[in-house]
Amino acid sequence: MEHLEKKIVPALLRWYDYNARILPWRSEPTPYRVWISENMLQQTRVEAVKPYYDRFMETLPNVKALAEVEDDKLMKLWEGLGYYNRARNLKAAAQTIMDQFGGELPADYDALLTLKGIGEYTAGAIGSIAYQLPVPAVDGNVMRVVARLLANGDDVLKPATKRWMTKELLDILPKDRPGDFNQALMELGATVCLPNGAPLCGNCPWDTVCKAHKQGNELDYPFKQPKKPRKIEQKKVYLLEYEGKYALRKRPSKGLLAGLWEFPNMSCGEKVEKRDEFLLKWQELSDEADEMEKLGKGKHIFSHIEWHMTGYHVLLKAKPEEKNLVWVSKEEMKEEYAVPAAFEFMKDFILAEEE
């Protein structure tokens, strides 16, 4: 197996010194700021994260504020970023940091790993960037760069592949600039060694040593074993309106989008959840509605399932006697209630009414 060589490091750091993007969390890389930014950046583009990050830091500027924030307020701050368990884990970890580490993220890699939601990558990023600990931070961008650099066809979804890549990077990690080295690798993967489409090899500091580039088959790497196709679930989603307010309900405390607010909806299959029984009953009582309008269709893709949704706007004559519903104004929905992006096509209808 080919190995990484230390002689390639200076070229990468020189490239980073001249090409690193100016990002709010880089200007002041405190442990807390690095931690929040790395969580937000998982599965989300940098440009999309910036406004969320600024708003989050303004509202929750330190560990103590995060540990004490109300859940609904936290979810509202996170609304639109998706993967809401990240936010829940941040709060749980913040509470542990207050209880066990005096309100400061520990400057120890193994101690960071004990915190909820912090895995090897995030611990490596916090440790190396904020504390200059000599530890790698291996994410998807980094694995793609290494796979192409060495023209290695091992499945990057397998833990064993990540382990050997981590060891390779640890062997060449510069002890005087571990944080810059890790960020340089991430930056190279995000801006040059691209995940979708052809990489910009002419801009790469490693173009003369990259084996995939020499072979002309960069797009063959990294290799990933194809995943099973996602399950498709058909849903009806209802925008119930009564006297200028709209019905929301909270999702179950466990499972997909746990604890978030949603528009009443139900699967079109045979199995109906107990909390959807009132919707079945309501559908049978056509005189409950003055008017029902089809809003169109929406689709949302999760890691293992796709929701294919049809939306309906229903103007109600009478307010349903359903204790699980809350009735909120447009302003309250915008300011207080975290409705996940899966239902964005329904929220767009409400906002369009204001124009």
C-alpha positions as CSV (number, residue, x, y, z in Angstrom):
1,M,0.0,0.0,0.0
2,E,1.2,3.5,-0.9
3,H,1.9,5.9,2.0
4,L,1.7,9.6,2.5
5,E,5.1,11.4,2.7
6,K,5.9,14.4,4.9
7,K,7.6,16.2,2.0
8,I,4.1,17.0,0.5
9,V,3.1,19.1,3.6
10,P,4.8,22.4,2.9
11,A,3.1,22.8,-0.5
12,L,-0.3,22.3,1.1
13,L,0.3,24.8,3.9
14,R,1.7,27.5,1.4
15,W,-1.5,26.9,-0.7
16,Y,-3.7,27.3,2.4
17,D,-1.9,30.5,3.5
18,Y,-2.8,32.2,0.2
19,N,-6.2,30.5,-0.5
20,A,-8.0,30.0,2.8
21,R,-11.5,31.5,2.7
22,I,-12.3,34.2,5.3
23,L,-14.9,32.6,7.5
24,P,-16.3,33.9,10.8
25,W,-15.3,31.0,12.9
26,R,-11.7,31.2,11.6
27,S,-11.2,34.8,12.6
28,E,-11.5,33.9,16.2
29,P,-11.1,30.1,16.6
30,T,-12.0,29.6,20.3
31,P,-13.0,26.1,21.3
32,Y,-16.7,27.0,21.5
33,R,-16.8,28.7,18.1
34,V,-15.0,25.9,16.4
35,W,-17.3,23.3,18.1
36,I,-20.5,25.1,16.9
37,S,-19.2,25.7,13.4
38,E,-18.1,22.1,12.9
39,N,-21.5,20.9,14.0
40,M,-23.3,23.2,11.6
41,L,-21.0,22.4,8.7
42,Q,-21.9,18.7,8.8
43,Q,-24.1,18.0,5.8
44,T,-24.4,21.7,5.1
45,R,-22.6,24.1,2.7
46,V,-20.4,26.8,4.1
47,E,-22.3,29.7,2.5
48,A,-25.6,28.3,3.9
49,V,-24.1,28.0,7.4
50,K,-22.8,31.6,7.7
51,P,-26.1,33.4,8.6
52,Y,-27.2,30.6,11.0
53,Y,-23.8,30.7,12.7
54,D,-23.9,34.5,13.2
55,R,-27.4,34.3,14.6
56,F,-26.6,31.4,16.9
57,M,-23.4,33.1,18.3
58,E,-25.3,36.3,18.9
59,T,-28.0,34.5,20.8
60,L,-25.9,31.8,22.5
61,P,-22.4,33.2,22.8
62,N,-21.0,30.7,25.2
63,V,-21.3,27.2,26.8
64,K,-23.4,28.5,29.7
65,A,-26.0,30.1,27.4
66,L,-26.3,27.0,25.3
67,A,-26.6,24.7,28.4
68,E,-29.5,26.8,29.7
69,V,-31.4,27.6,26.5
70,E,-35.0,26.4,26.2
71,D,-35.5,23.5,23.7
72,D,-38.0,25.3,21.5
73,K,-35.7,28.3,21.2
74,L,-32.7,26.1,20.3
75,M,-34.8,24.3,17.7
76,K,-35.8,27.7,16.2
77,L,-32.2,28.8,16.0
78,W,-31.4,25.5,14.2
79,E,-34.4,25.6,11.9
80,G,-33.4,25.1,8.3
81,L,-30.1,23.3,9.1
82,G,-31.6,19.9,9.4
83,Y,-30.3,16.9,11.3
84,Y,-31.8,18.4,14.5
85,N,-30.1,15.8,16.8
86,R,-27.0,17.9,16.3
87,A,-28.6,20.7,18.2
88,R,-29.9,18.5,20.9
89,N,-26.5,16.9,21.4
90,L,-24.9,20.4,21.6
91,K,-27.1,21.3,24.5
92,A,-26.6,18.0,26.3
93,A,-22.8,18.3,25.8
94,A,-22.9,21.9,27.0
95,Q,-24.6,20.8,30.2
96,T,-21.9,18.2,30.8
97,I,-19.2,20.8,30.1
98,M,-20.8,23.1,32.8
99,D,-21.1,20.2,35.3
100,Q,-17.7,18.4,34.7
101,F,-15.3,20.8,33.0
102,G,-16.0,24.2,34.6
103,G,-17.8,25.6,31.6
104,E,-14.8,25.2,29.2
105,L,-14.4,22.5,26.5
106,P,-11.6,20.3,27.6
107,A,-8.2,20.7,25.9
108,D,-7.8,16.9,25.7
109,Y,-8.8,14.7,22.8
110,D,-10.0,11.7,24.8
111,A,-12.0,14.0,27.1
112,L,-13.7,15.7,24.1
113,L,-14.8,12.2,22.9
114,T,-16.8,11.7,26.1
115,L,-19.1,14.6,25.2
116,K,-22.4,13.7,23.5
117,G,-22.3,14.2,19.8
118,I,-18.6,14.6,19.5
119,G,-16.9,11.9,17.5
120,E,-13.3,11.5,16.3
121,Y,-13.6,14.1,13.5
122,T,-15.1,16.9,15.7
123,A,-12.7,16.1,18.6
124,G,-9.8,16.3,16.1
125,A,-11.1,19.6,14.7
126,I,-11.6,21.2,18.1
127,G,-8.4,19.8,19.5
128,S,-6.2,20.8,16.6
129,I,-7.7,24.2,15.6
130,A,-8.5,25.6,19.0
131,Y,-5.9,23.9,21.2
132,Q,-3.2,23.0,18.6
133,L,-3.2,19.3,19.6
134,P,-1.4,17.1,17.1
135,V,-4.5,15.0,16.1
136,P,-6.0,14.5,12.6
137,A,-9.6,15.6,11.7
138,V,-10.8,13.2,9.0
139,D,-14.1,14.0,7.3
140,G,-15.5,13.2,3.9
141,N,-13.6,16.0,2.2
142,V,-10.3,14.7,3.6
143,M,-11.0,11.1,2.7
144,R,-11.7,12.1,-0.9
145,V,-8.4,14.0,-1.1
146,V,-6.4,11.1,0.3
147,A,-8.1,8.5,-1.8
148,R,-7.3,10.4,-5.0
149,L,-3.8,11.4,-3.8
150,L,-2.9,7.7,-3.3
151,A,-5.4,6.3,-6.0
152,N,-6.7,4.0,-3.3
153,G,-9.9,2.1,-4.1
154,D,-10.8,1.0,-0.6
155,D,-14.4,1.7,0.4
156,V,-14.4,5.0,2.2
157,L,-17.7,4.1,4.0
158,K,-15.9,1.3,5.9
159,P,-14.4,2.2,9.3
160,A,-11.2,0.3,8.5
161,T,-10.6,2.7,5.6
162,K,-11.0,5.8,7.8
163,R,-8.7,4.2,10.5
164,W,-5.8,3.7,8.1
165,M,-6.3,7.2,6.5
166,T,-6.2,8.7,10.0
167,K,-2.9,6.9,10.8
168,E,-1.4,8.1,7.5
169,L,-2.3,11.7,8.3
170,L,-1.1,11.4,11.8
171,D,2.4,10.3,10.5
172,I,2.8,13.5,8.4
173,L,0.9,16.0,10.7
174,P,3.1,19.0,11.3
175,K,3.3,19.4,15.1
176,D,3.8,23.2,14.8
177,R,0.6,23.8,12.6
178,P,-1.8,20.9,13.2
179,G,-4.9,23.0,13.0
180,D,-3.9,24.8,9.8
181,F,-2.9,21.4,8.3
182,N,-6.4,19.9,9.0
183,Q,-8.2,23.0,7.8
184,A,-6.0,23.0,4.6
185,L,-7.1,19.5,3.8
186,M,-10.7,20.3,4.4
187,E,-10.4,23.4,2.3
188,L,-8.7,21.5,-0.5
189,G,-11.5,19.0,-0.6
190,A,-14.2,21.7,-0.4
191,T,-12.9,24.1,-3.1
192,V,-10.6,22.1,-5.4
193,C,-10.8,18.3,-5.0
194,L,-14.6,18.6,-5.5
195,P,-17.1,15.9,-4.6
196,N,-19.5,16.5,-7.5
197,G,-18.1,17.0,-11.0
198,A,-14.5,17.2,-12.1
199,P,-11.9,18.4,-9.6
200,L,-10.0,21.6,-10.3
201,C,-6.6,19.9,-10.5
202,G,-5.0,23.0,-12.1
203,N,-5.5,24.8,-8.7
204,C,-4.2,21.9,-6.6
205,P,-0.8,22.2,-4.7
206,W,-0.5,18.4,-5.0
207,D,-1.2,18.0,-8.8
208,T,2.3,16.7,-9.5
209,V,2.1,14.0,-6.8
210,C,-1.5,13.0,-7.0
211,K,-1.7,9.5,-8.4
212,A,-5.3,9.7,-9.6
213,H,-4.5,12.9,-11.5
214,K,-1.4,11.2,-13.1
215,Q,-3.6,8.3,-14.2
216,G,-6.4,10.7,-15.4
217,N,-9.1,8.8,-13.5
218,E,-9.8,11.2,-10.6
219,L,-13.5,10.5,-10.7
220,D,-12.9,6.8,-9.9
221,Y,-12.1,7.9,-6.4
222,P,-13.2,7.7,-3.7
223,F,-14.9,4.4,-4.0
224,K,-18.2,3.9,-2.1
225,Q,-20.2,0.7,-2.0
226,P,-23.7,1.6,-3.4
227,K,-26.3,2.0,-0.7
228,K,-29.7,0.3,-0.7
229,P,-32.5,2.5,-2.4
230,R,-34.4,4.7,0.0
231,K,-38.0,3.7,1.0
232,I,-40.6,6.1,-0.4
233,E,-43.5,7.1,1.8
234,Q,-46.6,9.0,0.4
235,K,-48.1,11.6,2.7
236,K,-51.0,14.0,2.8
237,V,-50.1,17.3,4.6
238,Y,-52.8,19.7,5.8
239,L,-52.6,23.4,6.3
240,L,-55.6,23.8,8.6
241,E,-56.6,27.4,9.0
242,Y,-59.1,28.8,11.5
243,E,-59.7,32.5,12.0
244,G,-56.3,33.5,10.6
245,K,-54.3,30.9,12.6
246,Y,-52.7,27.7,11.5
247,A,-52.6,24.3,13.2
248,L,-49.2,22.8,14.2
249,R,-48.5,19.8,16.3
250,K,-45.3,18.4,17.9
251,R,-43.7,15.3,16.5
252,P,-43.0,12.3,18.9
253,S,-40.0,12.7,21.2
254,K,-38.2,9.9,19.5
255,G,-37.6,9.0,15.8
256,L,-37.5,11.1,12.7
257,L,-37.5,14.9,13.3
258,A,-38.2,14.1,17.0
259,G,-39.8,16.9,19.0
260,L,-40.2,19.4,16.2
261,W,-43.3,21.1,15.0
262,E,-45.1,19.9,11.9
263,F,-48.3,20.6,9.9
264,P,-50.8,17.8,10.6
265,N,-50.1,15.0,8.1
266,M,-50.6,11.3,7.6
267,S,-49.2,8.5,5.6
268,C,-51.3,7.2,2.7
269,G,-50.6,3.6,3.5
270,E,-52.8,1.2,5.4
271,K,-51.3,1.8,8.8
272,V,-52.5,4.9,10.6
273,E,-50.8,6.2,13.7
274,K,-53.1,6.9,16.7
275,R,-52.3,10.6,16.6
276,D,-53.7,10.7,13.0
277,E,-57.1,9.3,13.9
278,F,-58.6,12.7,14.1
279,L,-57.5,13.5,10.6
280,L,-59.3,10.4,9.3
281,K,-62.4,11.4,11.2
282,W,-62.2,15.0,9.9
283,Q,-61.8,13.8,6.3
284,E,-65.1,12.0,6.6
285,L,-66.9,15.1,7.8
286,S,-66.8,17.2,4.6
287,D,-69.0,19.9,6.2
288,E,-66.2,20.8,8.6
289,A,-64.5,22.8,5.8
290,D,-65.7,25.9,3.9
291,E,-63.0,25.4,1.4
292,M,-60.2,23.0,0.6
293,E,-57.5,23.8,-1.9
294,K,-54.7,21.5,-3.2
295,L,-51.4,23.3,-2.7
296,G,-49.2,21.0,-4.8
297,K,-46.5,18.5,-4.1
298,G,-43.3,18.5,-2.1
299,K,-40.5,16.0,-1.6
300,H,-37.9,15.6,1.1
301,I,-35.1,13.2,1.2
302,F,-33.7,11.7,4.4
303,S,-30.8,9.3,4.6
304,H,-33.0,6.2,4.5
305,I,-36.5,7.4,3.4
306,E,-38.1,9.9,1.0
307,W,-41.3,11.7,1.8
308,H,-43.5,12.4,-1.3
309,M,-46.1,14.8,0.0
310,T,-49.3,16.4,-1.3
311,G,-50.4,19.5,0.5
312,Y,-53.9,20.8,1.1
313,H,-55.0,24.2,2.5
314,V,-58.2,23.8,4.5
315,L,-60.3,26.8,5.7
316,L,-62.3,25.5,8.7
317,K,-65.8,26.5,9.9
318,A,-65.2,25.1,13.4
319,K,-62.0,24.5,15.4
320,P,-61.3,20.8,15.8
321,E,-61.4,19.5,19.3
322,E,-57.9,18.1,19.2
323,K,-55.6,18.6,22.2
324,N,-52.4,17.9,20.3
325,L,-52.8,20.9,18.0
326,V,-51.7,24.4,18.7
327,W,-53.0,27.4,16.7
328,V,-50.4,30.0,15.7
329,S,-50.3,33.2,13.7
330,K,-47.9,33.7,10.8
331,E,-45.7,35.8,12.9
332,E,-45.5,33.2,15.7
333,M,-44.7,30.5,13.2
334,K,-41.8,32.6,11.8
335,E,-40.4,33.7,15.2
336,E,-41.2,30.9,17.7
337,Y,-41.9,27.5,16.1
338,A,-39.3,25.4,14.5
339,V,-40.9,23.7,11.5
340,P,-38.4,21.5,9.6
341,A,-37.4,22.0,6.0
342,A,-39.4,19.0,5.0
343,F,-42.5,21.2,5.2
344,E,-41.0,24.2,3.4
345,F,-43.4,24.0,0.5
346,M,-46.3,24.5,3.0
347,K,-44.6,27.4,4.8
348,D,-44.0,29.0,1.4
349,F,-47.7,29.2,0.8
350,I,-48.3,31.0,4.1
351,L,-45.5,33.5,3.3
352,A,-46.8,34.0,-0.2
353,E,-50.1,35.1,1.2
354,E,-48.4,38.2,2.7
355,E,-47.0,39.4,-0.6
